[in-house]
Amino acid sequence: MIGGSQAVDYGSNNVWYDVTTNEGNWWIGDWYGGPYAIAGTAGSTDPYPLGEPLELPIPEFSIGISLLVVCIPVVCAIVIFLKKRK
């Protein structure tokens, strides 16, 4: 943590939350209510800090890709093993 904050902002016009959903960041262990103060000269805050991390849904296609990433090497290893046995 920098200056009692998990973030630092020395810039200008930085936004520390999603302007569409008005959801900010999840600040681990040091947010106790109200806007979250960001360290640095910008005087920034996260006006919508989250009380807990977001649980992002896993899209179906990523499950399929994960299966391919696991299955293809396994199938290749089996084919190579069987060819070596001949």
C-alpha positions as CSV (number, residue, x, y, z in Angstrom):
1,M,0.0,0.0,0.0
2,I,1.2,3.5,-0.8
3,G,0.3,6.2,1.7
4,G,-2.5,4.0,3.3
5,S,-4.0,3.4,-0.1
6,Q,-3.7,0.4,-2.5
7,A,-3.4,2.8,-5.5
8,V,-1.7,6.0,-6.3
9,D,-2.7,8.7,-8.8
10,Y,-0.4,11.6,-9.7
11,G,-2.2,12.3,-13.0
12,S,-5.4,14.1,-13.8
13,N,-8.9,13.1,-15.1
14,N,-8.4,9.5,-14.1
15,V,-11.6,7.5,-13.4
16,W,-11.4,4.8,-10.7
17,Y,-14.8,3.2,-11.4
18,D,-17.0,2.0,-14.3
19,V,-18.9,5.0,-15.5
20,T,-21.6,2.9,-17.1
21,T,-22.4,0.7,-14.0
22,N,-21.2,3.0,-11.3
23,E,-19.1,0.1,-9.9
24,G,-15.7,0.8,-8.5
25,N,-12.8,-1.5,-7.4
26,W,-12.6,-4.0,-4.6
27,W,-10.1,-2.6,-2.1
28,I,-8.8,-5.5,-0.1
29,G,-9.0,-5.0,3.7
30,D,-8.7,-1.2,4.0
31,W,-12.1,0.2,2.9
32,Y,-14.5,0.9,5.7
33,G,-17.3,2.7,3.9
34,G,-17.8,5.8,1.9
35,P,-15.6,6.8,-1.1
36,Y,-12.2,5.2,-1.3
37,A,-9.4,7.7,-1.1
38,I,-6.6,7.2,-3.7
39,A,-3.1,8.3,-2.6
40,G,-1.3,10.8,-4.7
41,T,-1.4,14.5,-5.8
42,A,-4.5,14.1,-8.0
43,G,-6.9,13.9,-5.0
44,S,-8.7,11.0,-6.6
45,T,-11.4,8.8,-5.1
46,D,-13.3,5.7,-6.0
47,P,-16.9,6.9,-5.2
48,Y,-18.3,3.4,-5.8
49,P,-16.0,0.9,-4.0
50,L,-17.2,-2.7,-3.9
51,G,-17.7,-4.5,-0.6
52,E,-16.5,-7.8,-2.1
53,P,-14.9,-8.9,-5.4
54,L,-17.1,-9.3,-8.5
55,E,-17.9,-12.9,-9.5
56,L,-17.5,-12.8,-13.2
57,P,-19.5,-15.4,-15.1
58,I,-17.4,-17.8,-17.2
59,P,-18.6,-17.6,-20.8
60,E,-19.5,-21.0,-22.4
61,F,-17.0,-20.6,-25.1
62,S,-14.1,-20.3,-22.6
63,I,-15.1,-23.6,-21.1
64,G,-14.9,-25.1,-24.6
65,I,-11.6,-23.6,-25.3
66,S,-10.3,-24.8,-21.9
67,L,-11.4,-28.3,-22.9
68,L,-9.6,-28.1,-26.2
69,V,-6.4,-26.8,-24.5
70,V,-6.5,-29.9,-22.2
71,C,-7.8,-32.5,-24.7
72,I,-5.6,-31.8,-27.7
73,P,-2.3,-32.4,-25.9
74,V,-3.7,-35.5,-24.2
75,V,-4.8,-36.9,-27.6
76,C,-1.5,-36.1,-29.2
77,A,0.4,-37.8,-26.3
78,I,-1.8,-40.9,-26.7
79,V,-1.2,-41.0,-30.5
80,I,2.6,-40.6,-30.1
81,F,2.6,-43.3,-27.4
82,L,0.7,-45.7,-29.6
83,K,2.9,-45.1,-32.6
84,K,6.1,-45.7,-30.6
85,R,4.7,-49.1,-29.4
86,K,4.4,-50.4,-32.9
